[in-house]
Amino acid sequence: MPNRIRPSCDQIIIDIMPNPFVVIDSDFNIVAANRSYRERYGVQPDQLIGRKCHQISHHSDVPCSQHGEHCPLEEVFARRQATQVMHIHYDGKGREEYVQLHANPLLGDSGQVRYIGETIFPVTAPDTATDTLLIGRSRPLLRMTSLLQRVAPTQTTALLLGESGVGKEEVSKYIHHYSTRANGPFIVVDCGALGESLIESELFGYEKGAFTGAAQRKKGLFEAANGGTLFIDEVGELPLPLQTKLLRVLESGQIRRIGGTDYIDVDVRIITATNRDLQRMVAAGEFRQDLYYRLSAFPVYVPTLRERKDDIPQLAEHFLGRMESADRHLPLSAEVIEALLDHDYPGNVRELRNIIERAAILAADGMIRPEHIVFEDTPVPIDTHVPSHRTDKLLSRRSGRLSVQDVMSALDRANGHRARAAGLLGVSERTLYRYIKRLKLDTCHQGGLQEG
């Protein structure tokens, strides 16, 4: 490209491009922009050239790097290589939107980087049907989302790493939603919840008569996911014999049902997840090294909630918005937000969801207040010699009345569902509701949660 943009020729060329495109110099000055860029950001041609790119798209007087975000311009000029990054922009009406930036070096006559050409791909929010929890705008979340946008359109196997409760299944849904397989099936299997024999039959299916009880042929999840995505959660729990079979599927694209003799072709993209240290497991001989290398072609770390606390208010209101009583509880007060931000969330997003649902129940028909935000850092001990269904109901029988700990424990086990919690406590839902209302009054008078 010559040293300056010729409006008569180059402008016509870039105006043909369907996505917003802008040419920027090393001082963040806009040298040229196409029609799509001008329309998206609501700027006239005579108001655009010479202005700073961050003034137009970020509504900021300083570059994005000064806000702690990754700056593609600085990277391209420093490394002379193209790069991609996820950012938050503001369109011509001031609305916030996620965008994927593709920045490429534009060389001058002597081969030096003279400008960067930045193509902007607006990323629409996933359909609500995907039930995604990729909500927020914290830097760790944006960094992860940028990686997801890169890997989603490919057929590469992705390995999601992170603590329990961070939302790895929702991340896998996000990858599927933005992949070329979005119209195909999305199938989930949790290796941690199934025994070895059950995992094998679930994944690969079986032929009629393959074992006692196999009264008819059953297709496995690999076949069910054909043309789509199979998400294997807790892959670190996969027994070694099944690790061998999974590796064979990855290498051959074929499966064989239990008791069968024929190999079946499957077209499946595999995403796996674990909260275990697979490298340590490989060193200990508990996980196949060759399978690890196949699964970890594109590892993605899913940040903990304590690493992305800026997202807590938005996540909390998202969880409330999905409840029938949302109108009574929104918006959350500053005091409630402050209480939520003070916690470290060892259970991550899953724990936050439970806390919010519990708070909505405790608040009954009123606004959620700080005293309704109850954290449980220690699990309630269960007598393993008593059947679980009897132990649950004994909670309310030992003293003849319910305690706060009883109610909190039951609500936690029931994921905030009042009817199920009442069943665990051995009382009617109406009794539990009356107790919660009384607890609310006691809290007002006593300034905190006390034993009921």
C-alpha positions as CSV (number, residue, x, y, z in Angstrom):
1,M,0.0,0.0,0.0
2,P,1.4,3.5,-0.8
3,N,2.2,6.0,2.0
4,R,-1.3,7.5,1.9
5,I,-4.8,6.3,1.1
6,R,-6.1,7.6,-2.3
7,P,-9.8,8.3,-1.8
8,S,-10.6,7.8,-5.5
9,C,-9.3,4.2,-5.6
10,D,-8.5,2.8,-2.2
11,Q,-11.7,4.2,-0.6
12,I,-13.8,2.5,-3.2
13,I,-12.0,-0.8,-2.5
14,I,-12.5,-0.7,1.2
15,D,-16.1,0.5,0.9
16,I,-16.9,-2.9,-0.7
17,M,-15.9,-4.7,2.4
18,P,-19.0,-5.8,4.4
19,N,-17.5,-5.5,7.9
20,P,-16.3,-2.3,9.5
21,F,-12.7,-1.6,8.4
22,V,-10.4,1.2,9.6
23,V,-6.8,2.1,8.8
24,I,-4.8,3.5,11.7
25,D,-1.3,5.0,12.1
26,S,1.1,4.4,14.9
27,D,-0.3,7.4,16.8
28,F,-3.8,6.0,16.8
29,N,-5.0,8.4,14.2
30,I,-7.6,7.2,11.7
31,V,-6.2,7.4,8.2
32,A,-9.2,5.9,6.4
33,A,-12.4,4.0,7.1
34,N,-15.0,2.3,5.0
35,R,-18.7,3.0,4.8
36,S,-19.6,0.2,7.2
37,Y,-17.3,1.6,9.9
38,R,-18.8,5.1,9.5
39,E,-22.3,3.9,9.7
40,R,-21.8,1.6,12.6
41,Y,-20.1,4.3,14.7
42,G,-22.3,7.1,13.4
43,V,-19.5,9.4,12.1
44,Q,-19.5,11.5,9.0
45,P,-16.4,11.2,6.7
46,D,-15.4,14.8,7.4
47,Q,-15.5,14.2,11.1
48,L,-13.4,11.0,11.0
49,I,-10.0,11.4,9.4
50,G,-7.3,12.4,11.9
51,R,-9.3,11.5,15.0
52,K,-8.1,8.9,17.5
53,C,-9.6,5.4,16.9
54,H,-10.2,5.0,20.7
55,Q,-12.3,8.2,20.6
56,I,-14.6,6.7,18.0
57,S,-15.0,3.1,19.1
58,H,-14.2,3.1,22.8
59,H,-15.6,6.6,23.7
60,S,-12.3,7.2,25.5
61,D,-9.7,9.9,25.4
62,V,-6.9,7.4,26.0
63,P,-5.8,4.2,24.2
64,C,-7.4,0.9,25.4
65,S,-4.0,-0.3,26.8
66,Q,-4.3,2.4,29.5
67,H,-7.5,0.7,30.7
68,G,-5.6,-2.6,31.0
69,E,-6.9,-4.1,27.7
70,H,-4.8,-5.8,25.1
71,C,-4.0,-3.2,22.3
72,P,-3.8,-4.8,18.8
73,L,-2.2,-1.7,17.3
74,E,0.7,-1.7,19.7
75,E,1.3,-5.4,19.2
76,V,1.2,-5.2,15.4
77,F,3.7,-2.3,15.3
78,A,6.0,-4.0,17.8
79,R,5.9,-7.6,16.4
80,R,5.1,-6.9,12.7
81,Q,2.5,-9.7,12.9
82,A,-1.2,-9.9,12.6
83,T,-3.2,-10.4,15.7
84,Q,-6.8,-10.9,17.0
85,V,-8.4,-9.7,20.2
86,M,-11.8,-9.4,21.8
87,H,-12.8,-5.9,22.8
88,I,-15.9,-3.9,23.9
89,H,-16.9,-1.1,21.6
90,Y,-19.8,1.4,21.6
91,D,-21.8,1.9,18.4
92,G,-23.2,5.2,17.1
93,K,-26.0,5.1,19.6
94,G,-23.7,4.4,22.6
95,R,-24.7,0.8,22.9
96,E,-22.1,-1.6,24.2
97,E,-21.2,-4.5,22.0
98,Y,-18.6,-7.3,21.9
99,V,-16.4,-7.2,18.8
100,Q,-13.6,-9.4,17.5
101,L,-10.7,-7.3,16.1
102,H,-8.5,-8.6,13.3
103,A,-5.5,-6.3,13.0
104,N,-3.0,-6.7,10.1
105,P,0.2,-4.8,9.3
106,L,0.1,-2.6,6.2
107,L,3.7,-2.1,4.9
108,G,5.2,1.0,3.4
109,D,7.4,1.1,0.3
110,S,10.5,0.3,2.4
111,G,8.9,-2.7,4.1
112,Q,8.3,-1.1,7.5
113,V,4.9,-1.2,9.2
114,R,3.3,2.1,8.2
115,Y,-0.4,1.5,9.2
116,I,-2.5,-1.3,10.6
117,G,-5.7,-2.4,8.9
118,E,-8.3,-3.3,11.5
119,T,-11.4,-5.4,10.5
120,I,-14.1,-5.4,13.1
121,F,-16.4,-8.4,13.5
122,P,-19.4,-7.6,15.8
123,V,-20.1,-10.6,18.0
124,T,-23.8,-11.0,18.7
125,A,-24.8,-12.4,22.0
126,P,-25.6,-16.2,21.8
127,D,-29.3,-17.1,21.6
128,T,-30.9,-17.4,25.0
129,A,-31.6,-21.0,24.1
130,T,-27.9,-21.8,24.6
131,D,-28.4,-20.8,28.3
132,T,-24.9,-19.3,28.3
133,L,-23.3,-17.9,31.4
134,L,-20.6,-16.0,29.5
135,I,-21.9,-12.9,31.1
136,G,-19.8,-9.9,32.0
137,R,-17.1,-7.7,30.7
138,S,-14.1,-8.3,33.0
139,R,-10.7,-8.5,31.4
140,P,-10.2,-12.3,32.3
141,L,-13.6,-13.0,30.6
142,L,-12.8,-11.0,27.5
143,R,-9.4,-12.7,27.2
144,M,-11.0,-16.1,27.3
145,T,-13.8,-15.1,24.9
146,S,-11.1,-13.9,22.5
147,L,-9.6,-17.4,22.5
148,L,-13.0,-19.0,22.1
149,Q,-13.8,-16.9,19.1
150,R,-10.6,-18.1,17.5
151,V,-11.1,-21.8,18.1
152,A,-14.8,-22.0,17.6
153,P,-14.9,-21.9,13.8
154,T,-12.2,-24.6,13.6
155,Q,-12.5,-28.4,14.1
156,T,-9.8,-28.4,16.7
157,T,-10.3,-30.3,19.9
158,A,-10.5,-27.9,22.8
159,L,-9.6,-28.7,26.5
160,L,-11.3,-26.5,29.1
161,L,-9.4,-26.2,32.3
162,G,-10.6,-24.7,35.6
163,E,-12.0,-25.2,39.0
164,S,-15.4,-26.9,39.6
165,G,-18.3,-24.5,39.1
166,V,-16.6,-22.0,36.8
167,G,-19.0,-22.8,34.0
168,K,-17.0,-25.1,31.7
169,E,-20.2,-26.5,30.2
170,E,-21.4,-23.1,29.3
171,V,-18.1,-22.3,27.7
172,S,-18.4,-25.5,25.6
173,K,-21.9,-24.3,24.5
174,Y,-20.4,-21.0,23.5
175,I,-17.8,-22.8,21.3
176,H,-20.5,-24.9,19.7
177,H,-22.8,-21.9,19.1
178,Y,-20.1,-20.0,17.2
179,S,-18.8,-23.1,15.3
180,T,-19.8,-24.3,11.9
181,R,-21.7,-27.1,13.7
182,A,-24.1,-24.7,15.5
183,N,-27.1,-26.3,13.7
184,G,-26.0,-29.8,14.7
185,P,-26.5,-31.5,18.1
186,F,-24.7,-30.6,21.2
187,I,-24.4,-33.6,23.5
188,V,-23.0,-33.7,27.1
189,V,-21.6,-36.6,29.0
190,D,-20.2,-36.3,32.6
191,C,-17.6,-38.9,33.3
192,G,-17.6,-38.0,37.0
193,A,-21.3,-39.0,37.3
194,L,-21.1,-42.4,35.6
195,G,-19.4,-45.7,36.4
196,E,-16.9,-47.3,34.0
197,S,-19.3,-49.7,32.3
198,L,-22.0,-47.1,32.0
199,I,-19.6,-44.6,30.5
200,E,-18.7,-47.1,27.8
201,S,-22.2,-47.9,26.9
202,E,-23.3,-44.3,27.0
203,L,-20.4,-43.2,24.7
204,F,-20.4,-46.1,22.3
205,G,-23.8,-47.7,22.5
206,Y,-24.3,-51.5,22.3
207,E,-25.8,-54.2,20.2
208,K,-28.8,-56.3,21.2
209,G,-27.7,-59.1,23.5
210,A,-24.3,-57.6,24.2
211,F,-24.8,-58.1,27.9
212,T,-27.6,-59.0,30.3
213,G,-30.4,-56.4,29.9
214,A,-29.4,-55.3,26.4
215,A,-32.8,-56.2,25.0
216,Q,-32.3,-54.0,21.9
217,R,-29.7,-52.0,20.0
218,K,-28.8,-48.6,21.5
219,K,-26.9,-45.8,19.8
220,G,-24.2,-44.1,21.9
221,L,-23.6,-40.5,22.4
222,F,-20.9,-40.4,19.7
223,E,-23.6,-41.4,17.1
224,A,-26.1,-39.0,18.7
225,A,-23.6,-36.1,18.3
226,N,-22.9,-36.9,14.7
227,G,-22.5,-33.7,12.7
228,G,-22.3,-31.7,16.0
229,T,-20.3,-31.4,19.2
230,L,-19.7,-33.9,22.0
231,F,-18.7,-32.3,25.3
232,I,-17.0,-34.8,27.6
233,D,-16.9,-33.3,31.1
234,E,-14.5,-34.5,33.8
235,V,-12.4,-36.4,31.2
236,G,-9.8,-36.9,34.0
237,E,-12.3,-39.5,35.5
238,L,-12.2,-41.6,32.3
239,P,-10.8,-45.1,33.1
240,L,-7.6,-46.1,31.3
241,P,-9.3,-48.7,29.0
242,L,-11.8,-46.1,27.9
243,Q,-9.0,-43.6,27.3
244,T,-7.6,-46.0,24.8
245,K,-11.0,-46.2,23.0
246,L,-11.4,-42.4,23.0
247,L,-7.9,-42.0,21.5
248,R,-8.9,-44.5,18.7
249,V,-12.0,-42.4,17.9
250,L,-10.0,-39.2,17.7
251,E,-7.5,-40.8,15.4
252,S,-9.8,-42.8,13.2
253,G,-13.2,-41.1,13.3
254,Q,-14.8,-44.4,13.9
255,I,-16.6,-46.1,16.8
256,R,-17.7,-49.7,17.5
257,R,-20.7,-50.5,19.7
258,I,-20.3,-52.9,22.6
259,G,-20.9,-56.4,21.3
260,G,-20.6,-55.2,17.7
261,T,-18.2,-56.1,14.9
262,D,-18.6,-53.2,12.5
263,Y,-17.0,-49.8,12.7
264,I,-19.2,-46.8,12.3
265,D,-18.0,-43.5,10.9
266,V,-18.8,-40.5,13.1
267,D,-18.3,-36.8,12.3
268,V,-18.0,-35.3,15.8
269,R,-16.1,-32.4,17.3
270,I,-14.9,-33.2,20.8
271,I,-14.6,-30.7,23.6
272,T,-13.3,-31.9,26.9
273,A,-13.1,-30.4,30.4
274,T,-11.5,-31.2,33.7
275,N,-10.7,-29.6,37.1
276,R,-7.8,-32.1,37.6
277,D,-4.1,-31.7,36.8
278,L,-3.9,-33.9,33.7
279,Q,-0.1,-33.4,33.4
280,R,0.4,-34.7,36.9
281,M,-1.9,-37.6,36.1
282,V,0.2,-38.4,33.0
283,A,3.3,-38.4,35.1
284,A,1.6,-40.8,37.6
285,G,0.5,-43.1,34.8
286,E,-3.2,-42.4,35.5
287,F,-3.8,-40.7,32.1
288,R,-2.5,-41.6,28.7
289,Q,0.2,-39.2,27.5
290,D,-0.8,-39.6,23.8
291,L,-4.5,-38.9,24.6
292,Y,-3.5,-35.8,26.7
293,Y,-1.6,-34.4,23.7
294,R,-4.6,-35.0,21.4
295,L,-7.1,-33.4,23.8
296,S,-4.9,-30.4,24.7
297,A,-4.4,-29.1,21.1
298,F,-6.1,-25.9,22.2
299,P,-6.3,-25.5,26.0
300,V,-8.5,-22.8,27.4
301,Y,-8.3,-21.7,31.1
302,V,-11.8,-20.8,32.4
303,P,-11.2,-18.1,35.1
304,T,-12.5,-18.4,38.6
305,L,-15.2,-16.0,39.8
306,R,-12.7,-14.5,42.3
307,E,-10.6,-13.5,39.3
308,R,-13.5,-11.8,37.6
309,K,-15.3,-10.1,40.4
310,D,-16.3,-7.2,38.2
311,D,-18.8,-9.6,36.6
312,I,-20.6,-10.5,39.9
313,P,-23.3,-7.7,39.7
314,Q,-24.2,-8.6,36.2
315,L,-24.2,-12.3,36.9
316,A,-26.3,-11.9,40.0
317,E,-28.9,-9.9,38.2
318,H,-28.9,-12.4,35.3
319,F,-29.7,-15.2,37.8
320,L,-32.5,-13.1,39.4
321,G,-33.9,-12.3,36.0
322,R,-34.5,-16.0,35.3
323,M,-36.7,-16.3,38.4
324,E,-40.4,-15.8,38.4
325,S,-40.2,-13.2,41.1
326,A,-37.5,-11.1,39.4
327,D,-39.5,-7.9,39.3
328,R,-39.7,-7.8,43.1
329,H,-36.0,-8.1,43.6
330,L,-34.4,-6.0,40.8
331,P,-32.4,-3.9,40.8
332,L,-30.0,-5.0,43.5
333,S,-29.0,-2.3,46.0
334,A,-25.4,-1.1,46.4
335,E,-25.3,-2.7,49.8
336,V,-26.2,-6.1,48.4
337,I,-23.6,-5.7,45.6
338,E,-21.0,-4.8,48.2
339,A,-21.8,-7.9,50.3
340,L,-21.5,-10.1,47.2
341,L,-18.2,-8.6,46.2
342,D,-16.7,-9.3,49.7
343,H,-16.9,-13.1,49.2
344,D,-14.2,-15.3,47.5
345,Y,-16.6,-17.9,46.0
346,P,-14.8,-21.3,46.3
347,G,-17.8,-22.7,44.5
348,N,-17.5,-20.1,41.7
349,V,-20.4,-19.2,39.5
350,R,-22.4,-22.2,40.7
351,E,-22.1,-20.9,44.3
352,L,-23.2,-17.4,43.3
353,R,-26.3,-18.8,41.6
354,N,-27.2,-20.7,44.7
355,I,-26.7,-17.7,46.9
356,I,-28.9,-15.5,44.8
357,E,-31.7,-18.0,44.5
358,R,-31.5,-18.5,48.3
359,A,-31.6,-14.7,48.9
360,A,-34.7,-14.3,46.7
361,I,-36.5,-17.0,48.8
362,L,-35.5,-15.4,52.1
363,A,-36.6,-12.0,50.8
364,A,-40.0,-13.4,50.0
365,D,-42.1,-10.6,48.5
366,G,-39.7,-7.8,49.4
367,M,-36.4,-6.4,48.1
368,I,-33.2,-8.4,48.6
369,R,-31.2,-6.9,51.5
370,P,-27.7,-7.6,52.7
371,E,-29.0,-9.9,55.5
372,H,-30.5,-12.2,52.8
373,I,-27.0,-12.8,51.4
374,V,-25.9,-15.9,53.3
375,F,-22.6,-17.7,52.6
376,E,-22.0,-21.3,53.7
377,D,-18.3,-21.9,53.8
378,T,-18.5,-25.3,55.6
379,P,-20.6,-28.2,54.5
380,V,-23.2,-29.7,56.9
381,P,-21.9,-33.0,58.2
382,I,-24.0,-36.0,57.3
383,D,-24.1,-39.2,59.3
384,T,-23.1,-41.8,56.7
385,H,-24.7,-44.6,58.7
386,V,-28.2,-43.2,58.2
387,P,-29.8,-43.4,54.8
388,S,-29.6,-39.9,53.1
389,H,-33.4,-39.5,52.8
390,R,-33.8,-40.2,56.5
391,T,-31.0,-38.0,57.5
392,D,-32.5,-35.1,55.6
393,K,-35.8,-35.3,57.3
394,L,-34.1,-35.8,60.7
395,L,-32.8,-32.3,60.4
396,S,-36.1,-30.9,61.5
397,R,-37.0,-33.7,64.0
398,R,-34.1,-33.6,66.5
399,S,-35.0,-30.3,68.2
400,G,-38.7,-30.2,67.2
401,R,-38.3,-27.0,65.2
402,L,-36.3,-25.6,62.3
403,S,-33.0,-23.8,62.7
404,V,-31.4,-21.4,60.2
405,Q,-28.7,-24.0,59.5
406,D,-31.4,-26.6,58.7
407,V,-33.2,-24.3,56.2
408,M,-29.9,-23.0,54.6
409,S,-28.7,-26.6,54.2
410,A,-32.0,-27.8,52.6
411,L,-32.2,-24.8,50.3
412,D,-28.6,-25.4,49.2
413,R,-29.2,-29.1,48.5
414,A,-32.4,-28.2,46.6
415,N,-30.6,-25.5,44.6
416,G,-33.0,-22.9,46.0
417,H,-36.2,-24.8,45.0
418,R,-38.6,-24.2,47.9
419,A,-40.8,-27.2,47.4
420,R,-37.9,-29.6,47.2
421,A,-36.3,-28.0,50.3
422,A,-39.5,-28.5,52.2
423,G,-39.5,-32.1,51.2
424,L,-36.0,-32.5,52.5
425,L,-37.0,-30.9,55.8
426,G,-40.1,-33.1,56.2
427,V,-42.4,-30.1,56.3
428,S,-45.0,-28.6,54.0
429,E,-44.0,-25.9,51.5
430,R,-46.4,-23.5,53.3
431,T,-44.7,-24.2,56.6
432,L,-41.3,-23.4,55.1
433,Y,-42.7,-20.3,53.5
434,R,-44.1,-19.1,56.9
435,Y,-40.7,-19.8,58.6
436,I,-38.8,-17.8,55.9
437,K,-41.2,-14.9,56.4
438,R,-40.7,-15.1,60.2
439,L,-36.9,-15.3,59.7
440,K,-37.1,-12.2,57.6
441,L,-38.9,-10.3,60.5
442,D,-36.5,-11.7,63.1
443,T,-33.6,-10.5,60.9
444,C,-35.0,-6.9,60.8
445,H,-35.2,-6.8,64.6
446,Q,-32.0,-8.5,65.4
447,G,-29.8,-7.2,62.6
448,G,-28.6,-10.6,61.4
449,L,-29.5,-14.2,60.9
450,Q,-30.2,-15.9,64.2
451,E,-31.2,-19.4,65.2
452,G,-35.0,-19.8,64.7
